[in-house]
Amino acid sequence: MAFLAQLDAIDGRRLNLLERLLLVNDGTLTDALEMAFLEPIALDKLAIELTDSGDWPEALEAAPGCTIMERRIVLRGEQTRRPFVYAESWIVLDRLPAGMREKLVGSGNPIGRLWTEYKLETRKEILRFWRQPAGAIGHSLGVAAHETLLARSYRVFRNDVPIMIITEYFRATL
């Protein structure tokens, strides 16, 4: 419960078991969702783009001119097609070995490759948890714009260097 006390603008005592699982989960979010909803989770790719515009989260500590991969996805139930999570991620490709960069650029699921195929020793650092109006993201999650989402943002390190930031949004009441 001490960990939940760190939540920004969220009363940890009001979270149900699934919400707590989603927020503190340090494994794959897919595994947590599959256990909670007893159905396989499908990944719907919304966009995967490369950019060097400098328009990425400051917490990546990336110098201007670095190549960043930006990915937006929705995780949904395979049978029900119900959307559970909308996620945005930014990966600093320049901080990875050349062979790995090439495979990630050609991959439909670059984060899956980072964590499974390459078995990177990574650590995660939670940046923030918060609630927010669903807004435009609500459309992807099948909720009204005025409804509330829970969100978490975290940074992933490789050899003590931040290589990725992931922000995940999900319904405040699943």
N, CA and C atoms as an extended XYZ file, in Angstrom:
522
Properties=species:S:1:pos:R:3:atomname:S:1:resname:S:1:resid:I:1 pbc="F F F"
N         0.814       -1.195        0.000 N   MET     1
C         0.000        0.000        0.000 CA  MET     1
C         0.855        1.255        0.000 C   MET     1
N         2.096        1.175        0.480 N   ALA     2
C         2.963        2.349        0.483 CA  ALA     2
C         3.203        2.837       -0.935 C   ALA     2
N         3.313        1.901       -1.869 N   PHE     3
C         3.530        2.289       -3.262 CA  PHE     3
C         2.352        3.098       -3.787 C   PHE     3
N         1.127        2.659       -3.454 N   LEU     4
C        -0.052        3.367       -3.931 CA  LEU     4
C        -0.145        4.769       -3.353 C   LEU     4
N         0.509        5.027       -2.230 N   ALA     5
C         0.491        6.368       -1.649 CA  ALA     5
C         1.215        7.367       -2.545 C   ALA     5
N         2.029        6.887       -3.466 N   GLN     6
C         2.771        7.764       -4.371 CA  GLN     6
C         1.930        8.222       -5.559 C   GLN     6
N         0.738        7.703       -5.716 N   LEU     7
C        -0.072        8.037       -6.875 CA  LEU     7
C        -0.409        9.513       -6.893 C   LEU     7
N        -0.253       10.117       -8.057 N   ASP     8
C        -0.528       11.540       -8.232 CA  ASP     8
C        -2.026       11.743       -8.484 C   ASP     8
N        -2.702       12.402       -7.561 N   ALA     9
C        -4.120       12.742       -7.707 CA  ALA     9
C        -5.035       11.518       -7.752 C   ALA     9
N        -4.604       10.413       -7.165 N   ILE    10
C        -5.445        9.210       -7.110 CA  ILE    10
C        -5.480        8.731       -5.662 C   ILE    10
N        -6.662        8.494       -5.151 N   ASP    11
C        -6.807        7.934       -3.818 CA  ASP    11
C        -6.715        6.415       -3.950 C   ASP    11
N        -5.586        5.844       -3.545 N   GLY    12
C        -5.354        4.418       -3.683 CA  GLY    12
C        -6.383        3.562       -2.995 C   GLY    12
N        -7.033        4.095       -1.956 N   ARG    13
C        -8.050        3.334       -1.233 CA  ARG    13
C        -9.311        3.133       -2.060 C   ARG    13
N        -9.500        3.971       -3.099 N   ARG    14
C       -10.710        3.872       -3.931 CA  ARG    14
C       -10.502        2.978       -5.148 C   ARG    14
N        -9.307        2.437       -5.333 N   LEU    15
C        -9.043        1.592       -6.500 CA  LEU    15
C        -9.488        0.160       -6.216 C   LEU    15
N       -10.110       -0.471       -7.228 N   ASN    16
C       -10.439       -1.874       -7.057 CA  ASN    16
C        -9.210       -2.726       -7.358 C   ASN    16
N        -9.336       -4.016       -7.145 N   LEU    17
C        -8.180       -4.907       -7.290 CA  LEU    17
C        -7.583       -4.849       -8.692 C   LEU    17
N        -8.427       -4.829       -9.721 N   LEU    18
C        -7.922       -4.790      -11.087 CA  LEU    18
C        -7.178       -3.490      -11.357 C   LEU    18
N        -7.714       -2.373      -10.882 N   GLU    19
C        -7.044       -1.086      -11.087 CA  GLU    19
C        -5.673       -1.090      -10.424 C   GLU    19
N        -5.593       -1.646       -9.235 N   ARG    20
C        -4.288       -1.718       -8.562 CA  ARG    20
C        -3.326       -2.596       -9.344 C   ARG    20
N        -3.830       -3.715       -9.842 N   LEU    21
C        -2.999       -4.624      -10.626 CA  LEU    21
C        -2.445       -3.922      -11.861 C   LEU    21
N        -3.312       -3.172      -12.553 N   LEU    22
C        -2.872       -2.475      -13.751 CA  LEU    22
C        -1.853       -1.396      -13.427 C   LEU    22
N        -2.017       -0.719      -12.300 N   LEU    23
C        -1.129        0.388      -11.977 CA  LEU    23
C         0.233       -0.061      -11.479 C   LEU    23
N         0.282       -1.115      -10.681 N   VAL    24
C         1.560       -1.504      -10.101 CA  VAL    24
C         2.214       -2.660      -10.852 C   VAL    24
N         1.543       -3.201      -11.849 N   ASN    25
C         2.059       -4.341      -12.587 CA  ASN    25
C         3.433       -4.056      -13.170 C   ASN    25
N         4.382       -4.949      -12.901 N   ASP    26
C         5.728       -4.774      -13.428 CA  ASP    26
C         6.046       -5.828      -14.477 C   ASP    26
N         5.094       -6.718      -14.751 N   GLY    27
C         5.271       -7.670      -15.837 CA  GLY    27
C         4.691       -7.057      -17.093 C   GLY    27
N         4.227       -7.870      -17.999 N   THR    28
C         3.607       -7.293      -19.185 CA  THR    28
C         2.156       -6.985      -18.882 C   THR    28
N         1.708       -5.878      -19.373 N   LEU    29
C         0.330       -5.482      -19.168 CA  LEU    29
C        -0.611       -6.497      -19.807 C   LEU    29
N        -0.186       -7.088      -20.911 N   THR    30
C        -0.996       -8.101      -21.593 CA  THR    30
C        -1.305       -9.261      -20.661 C   THR    30
N        -0.293       -9.740      -19.943 N   ASP    31
C        -0.509      -10.845      -19.003 CA  ASP    31
C        -1.533      -10.472      -17.940 C   ASP    31
N        -1.428       -9.252      -17.407 N   ALA    32
C        -2.354       -8.812      -16.363 CA  ALA    32
C        -3.783       -8.768      -16.899 C   ALA    32
N        -3.948       -8.257      -18.115 N   LEU    33
C        -5.289       -8.174      -18.701 CA  LEU    33
C        -5.853       -9.556      -18.999 C   LEU    33
N        -5.014      -10.455      -19.517 N   GLU    34
C        -5.484      -11.808      -19.831 CA  GLU    34
C        -5.933      -12.527      -18.565 C   GLU    34
N        -5.208      -12.332      -17.465 N   MET    35
C        -5.599      -12.971      -16.205 CA  MET    35
C        -6.909      -12.383      -15.693 C   MET    35
N        -7.058      -11.064      -15.819 N   ALA    36
C        -8.242      -10.408      -15.279 CA  ALA    36
C        -9.495      -10.720      -16.095 C   ALA    36
N        -9.369      -10.788      -17.412 N   PHE    37
C       -10.552      -10.932      -18.259 CA  PHE    37
C       -10.688      -12.315      -18.892 C   PHE    37
N        -9.732      -13.211      -18.605 N   LEU    38
C        -9.802      -14.603      -19.051 CA  LEU    38
C       -10.003      -14.731      -20.561 C   LEU    38
N        -9.344      -13.878      -21.309 N   GLU    39
C        -9.339      -14.013      -22.766 CA  GLU    39
C        -8.020      -13.464      -23.294 C   GLU    39
N        -7.536      -14.019      -24.405 N   PRO    40
C        -6.298      -13.499      -24.993 CA  PRO    40
C        -6.473      -12.046      -25.406 C   PRO    40
N        -5.374      -11.310      -25.376 N   ILE    41
C        -5.386       -9.890      -25.728 CA  ILE    41
C        -4.753       -9.711      -27.102 C   ILE    41
N        -5.423       -8.941      -27.951 N   ALA    42
C        -4.912       -8.625      -29.291 CA  ALA    42
C        -4.365       -7.207      -29.294 C   ALA    42
N        -3.317       -7.004      -30.070 N   LEU    43
C        -2.713       -5.690      -30.204 CA  LEU    43
C        -3.151       -5.078      -31.530 C   LEU    43
N        -3.795       -3.924      -31.470 N   ASP    44
C        -4.187       -3.206      -32.692 CA  ASP    44
C        -3.237       -2.036      -32.884 C   ASP    44
N        -2.471       -2.097      -33.956 N   LYS    45
C        -1.488       -1.051      -34.224 CA  LYS    45
C        -2.197        0.173      -34.800 C   LYS    45
N        -2.037        1.305      -34.139 N   LEU    46
C        -2.614        2.544      -34.651 CA  LEU    46
C        -1.593        3.295      -35.501 C   LEU    46
N        -0.358        3.335      -35.034 N   ALA    47
C         0.687        4.029      -35.792 CA  ALA    47
C         2.054        3.662      -35.244 C   ALA    47
N         3.010        3.504      -36.125 N   ILE    48
C         4.422        3.392      -35.752 CA  ILE    48
C         5.170        4.338      -36.679 C   ILE    48
N         5.828        5.332      -36.096 N   GLU    49
C         6.495        6.359      -36.890 CA  GLU    49
C         7.889        6.613      -36.348 C   GLU    49
N         8.783        7.037      -37.227 N   LEU    50
C        10.110        7.493      -36.819 CA  LEU    50
C        10.122        9.009      -36.873 C   LEU    50
N        10.769        9.623      -35.900 N   THR    51
C        10.828       11.080      -35.871 CA  THR    51
C        12.172       11.541      -35.322 C   THR    51
N        12.582       12.713      -35.712 N   ASP    52
C        13.742       13.360      -35.092 CA  ASP    52
C        13.415       14.827      -34.841 C   ASP    52
N        12.131       15.087      -34.670 N   SER    53
C        11.661       16.467      -34.564 CA  SER    53
C        11.955       17.111      -33.218 C   SER    53
N        12.321       16.324      -32.244 N   GLY    54
C        12.523       16.877      -30.911 CA  GLY    54
C        11.230       16.960      -30.120 C   GLY    54
N        10.145       16.418      -30.661 N   ASP    55
C         8.850       16.480      -29.997 CA  ASP    55
C         8.586       15.168      -29.257 C   ASP    55
N         9.380       14.893      -28.220 N   TRP    56
C         9.231       13.678      -27.438 CA  TRP    56
C         9.340       14.045      -25.959 C   TRP    56
N         8.983       13.131      -25.079 N   PRO    57
C         9.016       13.448      -23.649 CA  PRO    57
C        10.418       13.828      -23.169 C   PRO    57
N        10.457       14.863      -22.369 N   GLU    58
C        11.723       15.367      -21.828 CA  GLU    58
C        12.450       14.310      -21.010 C   GLU    58
N        11.705       13.439      -20.344 N   ALA    59
C        12.304       12.430      -19.470 CA  ALA    59
C        13.162       11.415      -20.221 C   ALA    59
N        13.087       11.403      -21.552 N   LEU    60
C        13.955       10.508      -22.329 CA  LEU    60
C        15.403       10.989      -22.337 C   LEU    60
N        15.607       12.269      -22.025 N   GLU    61
C        16.964       12.837      -21.989 CA  GLU    61
C        17.684       12.607      -23.311 C   GLU    61
N        16.976       12.733      -24.407 N   ALA    62
C        17.561       12.511      -25.736 CA  ALA    62
C        17.996       13.843      -26.343 C   ALA    62
N        19.164       13.845      -26.966 N   ALA    63
C        19.672       15.050      -27.612 CA  ALA    63
C        18.916       15.292      -28.921 C   ALA    63
N        18.794       16.553      -29.320 N   PRO    64
C        18.164       16.833      -30.624 CA  PRO    64
C        18.887       16.075      -31.730 C   PRO    64
N        18.122       15.571      -32.680 N   GLY    65
C        18.713       14.823      -33.792 CA  GLY    65
C        18.692       13.323      -33.598 C   GLY    65
N        18.389       12.845      -32.373 N   CYS    66
C        18.265       11.406      -32.150 CA  CYS    66
C        17.053       10.885      -32.929 C   CYS    66
N        17.127        9.620      -33.301 N   THR    67
C        15.987        9.000      -33.973 CA  THR    67
C        15.103        8.334      -32.930 C   THR    67
N        13.843        8.744      -32.915 N   ILE    68
C        12.872        8.235      -31.950 CA  ILE    68
C        11.799        7.454      -32.707 C   ILE    68
N        11.447        6.276      -32.195 N   MET    69
C        10.309        5.535      -32.737 CA  MET    69
C         9.115        5.825      -31.835 C   MET    69
N         8.039        6.288      -32.437 N   GLU    70
C         6.813        6.540      -31.698 CA  GLU    70
C         5.788        5.494      -32.096 C   GLU    70
N         5.123        4.900      -31.106 N   ARG    71
C         4.153        3.836      -31.377 CA  ARG    71
C         2.883        4.103      -30.595 C   ARG    71
N         1.744        3.946      -31.250 N   ARG    72
C         0.445        4.060      -30.597 CA  ARG    72
C        -0.348        2.789      -30.892 C   ARG    72
N        -0.868        2.162      -29.833 N   ILE    73
C        -1.596        0.900      -29.985 CA  ILE    73
C        -2.840        0.888      -29.093 C   ILE    73
N        -3.724       -0.061      -29.368 N   VAL    74
C        -4.832       -0.379      -28.469 CA  VAL    74
C        -4.746       -1.874      -28.178 C   VAL    74
N        -4.844       -2.236      -26.897 N   LEU    75
C        -4.927       -3.645      -26.510 CA  LEU    75
C        -6.398       -3.965      -26.286 C   LEU    75
N        -6.883       -5.017      -26.960 N   ARG    76
C        -8.303       -5.380      -26.830 CA  ARG    76
C        -8.444       -6.890      -26.729 C   ARG    76
N        -9.571       -7.319      -26.198 N   GLY    77
C        -9.845       -8.743      -26.090 CA  GLY    77
C       -10.008       -9.363      -27.468 C   GLY    77
N        -9.418      -10.534      -27.668 N   GLU    78
C        -9.508      -11.188      -28.979 CA  GLU    78
C       -10.933      -11.620      -29.310 C   GLU    78
N       -11.644      -12.141      -28.312 N   GLN    79
C       -13.016      -12.599      -28.583 CA  GLN    79
C       -14.027      -11.454      -28.517 C   GLN    79
N       -13.966      -10.674      -27.459 N   THR    80
C       -14.973       -9.632      -27.258 CA  THR    80
C       -14.684       -8.379      -28.079 C   THR    80
N       -13.441       -8.186      -28.478 N   ARG    81
C       -12.985       -6.974      -29.186 CA  ARG    81
C       -13.120       -5.735      -28.305 C   ARG    81
N       -13.354       -5.930      -27.013 N   ARG    82
C       -13.477       -4.809      -26.089 CA  ARG    82
C       -12.100       -4.168      -25.888 C   ARG    82
N       -11.983       -2.851      -26.088 N   PRO    83
C       -10.686       -2.191      -25.883 CA  PRO    83
C       -10.399       -1.994      -24.399 C   PRO    83
N        -9.183       -2.324      -23.975 N   PHE    84
C        -8.809       -2.202      -22.570 CA  PHE    84
C        -7.781       -1.108      -22.318 C   PHE    84
N        -6.783       -0.983      -23.193 N   VAL    85
C        -5.684       -0.043      -22.950 CA  VAL    85
C        -5.318        0.668      -24.245 C   VAL    85
N        -5.122        1.972      -24.137 N   TYR    86
C        -4.561        2.770      -25.228 CA  TYR    86
C        -3.158        3.131      -24.756 C   TYR    86
N        -2.144        2.880      -25.576 N   ALA    87
C        -0.763        3.126      -25.143 CA  ALA    87
C         0.021        3.898      -26.190 C   ALA    87
N         0.861        4.802      -25.705 N   GLU    88
C         1.805        5.548      -26.537 CA  GLU    88
C         3.196        5.237      -26.015 C   GLU    88
N         4.142        5.030      -26.897 N   SER    89
C         5.517        4.790      -26.451 CA  SER    89
C         6.499        5.496      -27.364 C   SER    89
N         7.631        5.853      -26.782 N   TRP    90
C         8.726        6.474      -27.532 CA  TRP    90
C         9.991        5.704      -27.203 C   TRP    90
N        10.699        5.246      -28.234 N   ILE    91
C        11.944        4.486      -28.067 CA  ILE    91
C        13.074        5.260      -28.735 C   ILE    91
N        14.172        5.473      -28.004 N   VAL    92
C        15.339        6.150      -28.580 CA  VAL    92
C        16.148        5.095      -29.323 C   VAL    92
N        16.002        5.034      -30.636 N   LEU    93
C        16.673        3.993      -31.422 CA  LEU    93
C        18.193        4.146      -31.399 C   LEU    93
N        18.693        5.372      -31.283 N   ASP    94
C        20.144        5.604      -31.295 CA  ASP    94
C        20.850        4.972      -30.100 C   ASP    94
N        20.108        4.599      -29.070 N   ARG    95
C        20.716        4.015      -27.871 CA  ARG    95
C        20.730        2.487      -27.911 C   ARG    95
N        20.367        1.920      -29.042 N   LEU    96
C        20.316        0.469      -29.182 CA  LEU    96
C        21.331        0.013      -30.224 C   LEU    96
N        21.798       -1.239      -30.144 N   PRO    97
C        22.719       -1.759      -31.165 CA  PRO    97
C        22.083       -1.699      -32.550 C   PRO    97
N        22.921       -1.524      -33.581 N   ALA    98
C        22.440       -1.340      -34.957 CA  ALA    98
C        21.515       -2.470      -35.408 C   ALA    98
N        21.872       -3.712      -35.143 N   GLY    99
C        21.036       -4.844      -35.558 CA  GLY    99
C        19.668       -4.807      -34.907 C   GLY    99
N        19.639       -4.398      -33.654 N   MET   100
C        18.375       -4.319      -32.946 CA  MET   100
C        17.510       -3.202      -33.533 C   MET   100
N        18.122       -2.077      -33.851 N   ARG   101
C        17.368       -0.959      -34.450 CA  ARG   101
C        16.687       -1.401      -35.736 C   ARG   101
N        17.419       -2.106      -36.595 N   GLU   102
C        16.853       -2.547      -37.873 CA  GLU   102
C        15.653       -3.467      -37.661 C   GLU   102
N        15.765       -4.396      -36.707 N   LYS   103
C        14.656       -5.314      -36.454 CA  LYS   103
C        13.456       -4.591      -35.856 C   LYS   103
N        13.707       -3.597      -35.008 N   LEU   104
C        12.599       -2.867      -34.407 CA  LEU   104
C        11.834       -2.060      -35.446 C   LEU   104
N        12.562       -1.439      -36.366 N   VAL   105
C        11.913       -0.617      -37.388 CA  VAL   105
C        10.994       -1.470      -38.253 C   VAL   105
N        11.365       -2.721      -38.504 N   GLY   106
C        10.544       -3.603      -39.331 CA  GLY   106
C         9.519       -4.403      -38.552 C   GLY   106
N         9.408       -4.151      -37.252 N   SER   107
C         8.542       -4.971      -36.404 CA  SER   107
C         7.189       -4.308      -36.173 C   SER   107
N         6.143       -5.110      -36.130 N   GLY   108
C         4.821       -4.601      -35.776 CA  GLY   108
C         4.663       -4.402      -34.281 C   GLY   108
N         5.546       -5.033      -33.496 N   ASN   109
C         5.478       -4.921      -32.042 CA  ASN   109
C         6.889       -4.728      -31.486 C   ASN   109
N         7.463       -3.521      -31.665 N   PRO   110
C         8.851       -3.301      -31.265 CA  PRO   110
C         9.109       -3.493      -29.776 C   PRO   110
N         8.142       -3.136      -28.933 N   ILE   111
C         8.369       -3.290      -27.501 CA  ILE   111
C         8.398       -4.769      -27.132 C   ILE   111
N         7.540       -5.557      -27.760 N   GLY   112
C         7.593       -6.998      -27.536 CA  GLY   112
C         8.953       -7.566      -27.900 C   GLY   112
N         9.526       -7.089      -28.992 N   ARG   113
C        10.871       -7.551      -29.389 CA  ARG   113
C        11.920       -7.154      -28.357 C   ARG   113
N        11.823       -5.926      -27.858 N   LEU   114
C        12.806       -5.470      -26.877 CA  LEU   114
C        12.807       -6.351      -25.638 C   LEU   114
N        11.624       -6.730      -25.185 N   TRP   115
C        11.532       -7.454      -23.921 CA  TRP   115
C        11.568       -8.961      -24.053 C   TRP   115
N        11.301       -9.517      -25.198 N   THR   116
C        11.285      -10.971      -25.303 CA  THR   116
C        12.438      -11.493      -26.141 C   THR   116
N        12.510      -11.114      -27.385 N   GLU   117
C        13.550      -11.661      -28.248 CA  GLU   117
C        14.949      -11.322      -27.741 C   GLU   117
N        15.132      -10.078      -27.301 N   TYR   118
C        16.463       -9.654      -26.878 CA  TYR   118
C        16.706       -9.832      -25.394 C   TYR   118
N        15.647      -10.109      -24.633 N   LYS   119
C        15.772      -10.375      -23.200 CA  LYS   119
C        16.674       -9.338      -22.515 C   LYS   119
N        16.347       -8.078      -22.736 N   LEU   120
C        17.146       -7.005      -22.154 CA  LEU   120
C        16.994       -6.981      -20.645 C   LEU   120
N        18.081       -6.665      -19.961 N   GLU   121
C        17.982       -6.412      -18.535 CA  GLU   121
C        17.520       -4.971      -18.397 C   GLU   121
N        16.286       -4.798      -17.996 N   THR   122
C        15.725       -3.456      -17.908 CA  THR   122
C        15.207       -3.207      -16.507 C   THR   122
N        15.091       -1.948      -16.182 N   ARG   123
C        14.381       -1.561      -14.973 CA  ARG   123
C        13.409       -0.462      -15.362 C   ARG   123
N        12.297       -0.427      -14.634 N   LYS   124
C        11.272        0.562      -14.922 CA  LYS   124
C        11.244        1.589      -13.801 C   LYS   124
N        10.922        2.808      -14.177 N   GLU   125
C        10.770        3.883      -13.200 CA  GLU   125
C         9.439        4.566      -13.480 C   GLU   125
N         8.537        4.479      -12.519 N   ILE   126
C         7.247        5.126      -12.690 CA  ILE   126
C         7.454        6.629      -12.643 C   ILE   126
N         6.953        7.327      -13.645 N   LEU   127
C         7.050        8.780      -13.685 CA  LEU   127
C         5.816        9.426      -13.068 C   LEU   127
N         4.648        8.863      -13.345 N   ARG   128
C         3.430        9.518      -12.892 CA  ARG   128
C         2.219        8.606      -13.060 C   ARG   128
N         1.291        8.707      -12.129 N   PHE   129
C        -0.052        8.133      -12.256 CA  PHE   129
C        -1.033        9.289      -12.143 C   PHE   129
N        -2.091        9.273      -12.908 N   TRP   130
C        -3.075       10.339      -12.797 CA  TRP   130
C        -4.398        9.911      -13.389 C   TRP   130
N        -5.421       10.709      -13.105 N   ARG   131
C        -6.731       10.569      -13.727 CA  ARG   131
C        -6.882       11.713      -14.712 C   ARG   131
N        -7.617       11.485      -15.792 N   GLN   132
C        -7.853       12.561      -16.748 CA  GLN   132
C        -9.149       12.304      -17.500 C   GLN   132
N        -9.757       13.375      -18.039 N   PRO   133
C       -10.927       13.171      -18.892 CA  PRO   133
C       -10.529       12.347      -20.109 C   PRO   133
N       -11.401       11.494      -20.574 N   ALA   134
C       -11.066       10.604      -21.687 CA  ALA   134
C       -10.696       11.372      -22.949 C   ALA   134
N       -11.373       12.493      -23.205 N   GLY   135
C       -11.048       13.296      -24.379 CA  GLY   135
C       -11.034       12.468      -25.651 C   GLY   135
N       -10.090       12.780      -26.551 N   ALA   136
C        -9.996       12.080      -27.836 CA  ALA   136
C        -9.604       10.619      -27.660 C   ALA   136
N        -8.810       10.318      -26.619 N   ILE   137
C        -8.389        8.931      -26.392 CA  ILE   137
C        -9.597        8.053      -26.074 C   ILE   137
N       -10.625        8.652      -25.494 N   GLY   138
C       -11.823        7.897      -25.154 CA  GLY   138
C       -12.437        7.194      -26.355 C   GLY   138
N       -12.308        7.791      -27.531 N   HIS   139
C       -12.856        7.168      -28.741 CA  HIS   139
C       -12.221        5.806      -28.978 C   HIS   139
N       -10.901        5.718      -28.808 N   SER   140
C       -10.193        4.446      -29.010 CA  SER   140
C       -10.541        3.421      -27.942 C   SER   140
N       -10.952        3.883      -26.766 N   LEU   141
C       -11.298        2.974      -25.679 CA  LEU   141
C       -12.796        2.735      -25.578 C   LEU   141
N       -13.564        3.354      -26.478 N   GLY   142
C       -15.005        3.139      -26.482 CA  GLY   142
C       -15.722        3.794      -25.327 C   GLY   142
N       -15.195        4.926      -24.830 N   VAL   143
C       -15.854        5.654      -23.748 CA  VAL   143
C       -16.090        7.093      -24.186 C   VAL   143
N       -17.017        7.758      -23.517 N   ALA   144
C       -17.330        9.146      -23.840 CA  ALA   144
C       -16.186       10.061      -23.418 C   ALA   144
N       -16.032       11.154      -24.133 N   ALA   145
C       -14.923       12.084      -23.881 CA  ALA   145
C       -14.936       12.622      -22.461 C   ALA   145
N       -16.111       12.748      -21.843 N   HIS   146
C       -16.188       13.322      -20.496 CA  HIS   146
C       -15.934       12.288      -19.400 C   HIS   146
N       -15.870       11.010      -19.756 N   GLU   147
C       -15.591        9.984      -18.737 CA  GLU   147
C       -14.132       10.069      -18.294 C   GLU   147
N       -13.818        9.351      -17.233 N   THR   148
C       -12.482        9.443      -16.647 CA  THR   148
C       -11.621        8.256      -17.027 C   THR   148
N       -10.354        8.540      -17.313 N   LEU   149
C        -9.355        7.498      -17.553 CA  LEU   149
C        -8.333        7.517      -16.429 C   LEU   149
N        -7.777        6.352      -16.139 N   LEU   150
C        -6.569        6.275      -15.324 CA  LEU   150
C        -5.398        6.199      -16.292 C   LEU   150
N        -4.272        6.765      -15.908 N   ALA   151
C        -3.106        6.741      -16.787 CA  ALA   151
C        -1.847        6.542      -15.956 C   ALA   151
N        -0.879        5.912      -16.570 N   ARG   152
C         0.437        5.803      -15.933 CA  ARG   152
C         1.487        6.011      -17.009 C   ARG   152
N         2.567        6.623      -16.608 N   SER   153
C         3.683        6.846      -17.510 CA  SER   153
C         4.929        6.319      -16.810 C   SER   153
N         5.732        5.551      -17.534 N   TYR   154
C         6.965        5.053      -16.924 CA  TYR   154
C         8.098        5.022      -17.937 C   TYR   154
N         9.301        5.031      -17.393 N   ARG   155
C        10.513        5.073      -18.199 CA  ARG   155
C        11.217        3.731      -18.048 C   ARG   155
N        11.753        3.221      -19.146 N   VAL   156
C        12.460        1.935      -19.146 CA  VAL   156
C        13.937        2.190      -19.448 C   VAL   156
N        14.794        1.570      -18.659 N   PHE   157
C        16.238        1.774      -18.790 CA  PHE   157
C        16.915        0.520      -19.313 C   PHE   157
N        18.004        0.712      -20.017 N   ARG   158
C        18.907       -0.367      -20.418 CA  ARG   158
C        20.300        0.095      -20.077 C   ARG   158
N        20.992       -0.671      -19.247 N   ASN   159
C        22.328       -0.279      -18.782 CA  ASN   159
C        22.303        1.120      -18.174 C   ASN   159
N        21.286        1.391      -17.360 N   ASP   160
C        21.118        2.668      -16.657 CA  ASP   160
C        20.913        3.873      -17.565 C   ASP   160
N        20.571        3.637      -18.825 N   VAL   161
C        20.284        4.728      -19.771 CA  VAL   161
C        18.821        4.609      -20.168 C   VAL   161
N        18.043        5.701      -20.074 N   PRO   162
C        16.638        5.603      -20.477 CA  PRO   162
C        16.512        5.391      -21.979 C   PRO   162
N        15.830        4.303      -22.379 N   ILE   163
C        15.672        4.018      -23.809 CA  ILE   163
C        14.222        4.156      -24.264 C   ILE   163
N        13.290        4.215      -23.312 N   MET   164
C        11.895        4.193      -23.726 CA  MET   164
C        11.017        4.820      -22.644 C   MET   164
N         9.953        5.491      -23.092 N   ILE   165
C         8.900        5.952      -22.190 CA  ILE   165
C         7.582        5.403      -22.722 C   ILE   165
N         6.790        4.854      -21.812 N   ILE   166
C         5.492        4.302      -22.186 CA  ILE   166
C         4.413        4.998      -21.347 C   ILE   166
N         3.358        5.426      -21.997 N   THR   167
C         2.202        5.988      -21.296 CA  THR   167
C         0.991        5.146      -21.678 C   THR   167
N         0.289        4.686      -20.645 N   GLU   168
C        -0.867        3.805      -20.858 CA  GLU   168
C        -2.105        4.444      -20.253 C   GLU   168
N        -3.218        4.332      -20.964 N   TYR   169
C        -4.496        4.888      -20.522 CA  TYR   169
C        -5.514        3.749      -20.486 C   TYR   169
N        -6.324        3.699      -19.441 N   PHE   170
C        -7.379        2.709      -19.370 CA  PHE   170
C        -8.540        3.248      -18.575 C   PHE   170
N        -9.692        2.639      -18.725 N   ARG   171
C       -10.900        3.102      -18.041 CA  ARG   171
C       -10.691        3.126      -16.542 C   ARG   171
N       -11.214        4.133      -15.901 N   ALA   172
C       -11.118        4.201      -14.438 CA  ALA   172
C       -11.982        3.139      -13.796 C   ALA   172
N       -12.983        2.639      -14.514 N   THR   173
C       -13.808        1.543      -14.004 CA  THR   173
C       -13.900        0.496      -15.087 C   THR   173
N       -13.158       -0.578      -14.922 N   LEU   174
C       -13.166       -1.660      -15.910 CA  LEU   174
C       -14.161       -2.729      -15.505 C   LEU   174
